[in-house]
Amino acid sequence: MKKFDLIVIGSGPAGEKAAVKAAYFGHKVALIEKEAKFGGAGVQTGTLPSKTLKETALYFSGLYSKGVYSIDHQFSRQTGVTDFLYRKDVVTDVVGTEVKENILNHMITLFKGEAQFMDDHVVKVSGHLEENIYGEKFLIATGSYPFRPENIPFDGKRVHDSDTILNLEKFPKSLCVLGAGVIGCEYSTIYGAMGVKVFLVNNSNKILPFLDHELSEALVEQMSKQNIEILFDTSVEKFTVPKDESEPLKIKLKSGETLNVDMFLFAAGRSGNIKNLKPENAGVKTGKRETILVNEKYQTNIPHIFAVGDVIGFPALASTSMDQGRIAVAHMFKTGDLEELTTVFPYGIYTVPEVSMVGKSEQECEKEEIEYVVGYSYYRDTARGKIAGSGDDGFMKILFEKNTKVILGVHIIGRIATEIIHYGLSIVKDQKTVDQVISTVFNYPTLHDLYKYACYDGLSNLAGKKLKKSSN
């Protein structure tokens, strides 16, 4: 039986980075991957595909360039589905190949097949070649898969989850999306930008409730401009899928309404990918939605078995999953470098427009009884915003502590918000003040002027000239 210091199960962002780090420190590492392509959901079915489709939708729709220049390109929604999916396929193939090469370049032994625990030190790999392998330590990084409730008649043609919608055979004329979380909102705006009539069904009265509520409301307003109709406080009660594909799906809602649409996307949750792994054979405890339970070191109840990434649940971000993998290896082999995940990291929602945030929201400040001040700035008021097109309704919102003027949170909605947020990450993490931001020189013209304008606005509010939403 082949023996390894570490066996990593899954080649997604968490598994890849963990395996490579362990190999870098001289350990004998094996990685098991069951799929034909590498990179897990982060590369193949989740993070990169949806973000690439968003950029594709912006290109084909010309959404951000309409009316900006004297001669506009005439974009057409008659773009075929093959054209629409082309760049997504290129990106996933290229990055998946890079992941595989990174694994092999670090002399990691690669096993193709499905892993199943036989006991707490042995896994069976079932592929073209079936064999048992022994690991001193394990890292479970199997990711997650779309949750599929039994009352939804998924067929991969007209009734989709977030995996199957990546392989469309035709463009929908209209689309019903169930679930206003990150995935549901992203796909709603992608197809909305392409001219598809979208109905977003949500069982509460807010979308993306973890966002600062003002940004959530601003995104709802922007979505309505894209012909996206949000149906709050309801859900799907009954489904009728006609045999004739030219006839609409009939989706009866709990509110009593019936939607007649061409296509449906279920985007209301994911589950840990452990069904065939049999972690119970190793004595590993699991939680809700098939997640693996871990401590702050990403260690399960079995000391030599660790788990990271989507399979452990929140925050389930590719960015944090990578570091979780590295941190787990640091604890396994006492590398003495990265031993805990930072508590300050950005969230990025790749909707149209993008939304990104770091630090505290107004709701959190109020709950913690922090006296705070708010400052605003708007894309249209910056020189770079005017160059790109003054019709952009994007804005930045900065929260800072009233007495110390230390910045508590940065919230952005608008173009490339997920890029601009990283300066906000540094100032929140380093506890910079609004005065320090104002004294910083940025290139001109850039959208980073949003930071200065928001800080100046906040100081005006602090001085009482136009005080707004202070906890005074």
Salt bridges, closest charged atoms under 4 A:
ASP5 OD2 - HIS27 ND1 3.84
GLU16 OE2 - LYS17 NZ 3.68
GLU55 OE2 - LYS54 NZ 3.13
ASP89 OD1 - LYS88 NZ 2.80
ASP93 OD1 - LYS37 NZ 2.85
GLU114 OE2 - LYS34 NZ 3.71
ASP120 OD2 - HIS304 NE2 3.53
GLU131 OE1 - LYS2 NZ 3.72
ASP161 OD2 - ARG148 NE 2.85
GLU186 OE1 - LYS51 NZ 3.02
ASP212 OD1 - LYS397 NZ 2.78
GLU214 OE1 - LYS397 NZ 2.70
GLU214 OE1 - LYS469 NZ 3.45
GLU217 OE2 - LYS206 NZ 3.87
GLU229 OE1 - LYS197 NZ 3.44
GLU237 OE1 - LYS252 NZ 3.89
ASP262 OD1 - ARG158 NH2 3.64
ASP262 OD1 - LYS170 NZ 3.65
ASP323 OD1 - ARG326 NH1 2.85
ASP337 OD2 - LYS21 NZ 2.98
GLU354 OE2 - LYS54 NZ 2.45
GLU362 OE2 - LYS397 NZ 2.59
GLU362 OE2 - LYS469 NZ 3.79
GLU368 OE1 - LYS360 NZ 2.95
ASP392 OD2 - ARG415 NE 2.81
ASP393 OD2 - LYS225 NZ 2.63
ASP435 OD2 - LYS405 NZ 2.78
ASP457 OD1 - LYS466 NZ 2.22
